[in-house]
Amino acid sequence: MQNTREPIRAIVGRFSERFSFQMIEEMLREYPFEHCAIIASGLEPRYFQAIPSACQRWFVSSQVRGSEYPGVLWEELLPLDEELIESMRECEATFMEMVTRLEWKKRVSYDIRKQWYFRHLRFWNDYITRNRINFYLSAWIPHEIPDIVIYYLCKLKQIPVVYFGISSVRDASFIEHDWQESNIQTGKRYAELLARTPDTTDPLTIPLHERFDQRYRALVRSSGEIPPLEQQEVDVPFTRSVHRAFLRHPFRVLHFVLLYLTPSGINRALNAWRRWRIRRQANAFYDAHAVQPDLHRPFVYMPLHFQPEATTVPQAGGYEDQLLVAQMLNARLPDDVLIYVKEHPRSSGMQKRNIQFYSEFLGLPKVRFMPRGFSTFVLREHCKATVTAAGTAGFEGLFRGKPTLLFGHCYYQYAPGVFRIHTSNDCREAVHAVFTEGRSPTRLQCRLFLKAMEETCVHGVTDPFCFNVSRLTEQQNAAACSRAIMDEIRAQFGQVS
């Protein structure tokens, strides 16, 4: 434990929404920081009331994302040395892929990415050093720019990192410190519960809180149930979104339309049409090669992830390219086992979905594309195992006795029936366990894991998409999350003296 008198000098990121900003205010009333750097959305600074504004620095997310740091005198910053650059190679590789999040309009070249990376690395290395930062708090897993650079720098400098990991259970999140270890506390608690529970125990005698019990009963049904987080509308059809915008801000929409009558506006419209055409061609190619599944043949079910998103970068680690997963399975699965691949309901970015992407999948003898409209729950019911990096389908399958081949890191990675695959040998052993030994999770084990989740989770959320389906008030949510942050601060810094 660190010195109880050591003041907290923190970087606080992504608590931009009113409901999440409120939890930091509540926490700071008990633990006021000496210094606070804030990374948030919004052009106007919004400082925390519990700290003098002179002790805070506001970073506009949309500016720093592209390595813009207004007013910075770069010649005065600490230079980068080879030791730091080499120590941050993993971060660099992740960052270079993460820039894809900004490519929804146009490609960003390798040289530009490299330049951005070194600017972020130099700025934040100097800032952390010069301001004696000793705590990094994020509303969710660091998966944006420059969050991933800050995360890796703090890890390198052994500065405590705290963020909230999400789950598919309503109003349940987890305090995490490392995206690779993920929700380790639930794994430890599950092991304890499993060791003291006889195999003959009736699963329903394991008491669960109402929201966990409801989730359990939904998960064990063959018909399946879409989790609350995924029931909300994310991709709004273009015509409907324009209609909504016009009703809310008619003059703003009219101004936006007039901008397209300029030469630059016409060029933007042409580029938008090109992007639409690429997506349309890719979708048509996928649909043309999709086949009705033979549910009587042995197969593994591989639902593709929406990209770019945190579930692949960083959570998939080296398996960010989902083709690598299919190639591994194609080499390791028994000869008679197929790989049924199903596209995600949401449309991924054009840089991540094109004809070449799908063609390379089809080049693998065991791969079959499933129709977009085919039920994911039917595929789950008939598969031998689910394949994912960090998707909900892997968690859901466990409760139907389906093992999960996990090519990533997520909150249920320590659950029963999950085979974590990082090496070729891991995959070989997992395939042997599933197809030769017939190993699969039991309902008792799964209910015990839910019990472990219940006992180790935070009854609150920080992600706005999770809060959209929350049944907590802003005050209840803020109280639970601020309490969790304070517990972490006590563990790292001791009681306030």
Buried (B, 14 or more C-beta within 10 A) or exposed (E): EEEEEBBBBBBBBBBBBEBBBBBBBBBBEEBBBBBBBBBBEEEEEBBBEBBEEEBBBBBBBEEBBBBEBEEBEEEEBBEBEEEBBEBBEEBBBBBBBBBBBBBEEEEBEEEEBBEBBBBBBBBBBBBBEEBEBBBBBBBBBBBBBBBBBBBBBBBBEEBBBBBBBBBBBBBBBBBBBEBEEBBBBBBEBBEEBBEEBEEEEEBEEBEBBEBBBBBBEBBBEEEBBBBBBEEEEEEEEEEEEBEEEBEEEEEEBEEEEEEEEEEEBEEBEEEEEEBEEBBEEBBEBBEEBBEEBEEEEBBBBBBBBBBBBBBBBBBBBEBBBBBEBBBBBBEBBEEEBBBBBBBBBEBBBBBBBBBEBBEBBBEBEBBBBBBEEBEBBBBBBBBBBBBBBBBBBBBBBBBBBBBBBBBBBBBBBBBBBBBBBBEEEBBBBBBEBBBEEEBBBBBBBBBBBBBBBBBBBBBBBBBBEBBEBBEBEBEBBBBBBBBBBBEBBBEBBBEBE
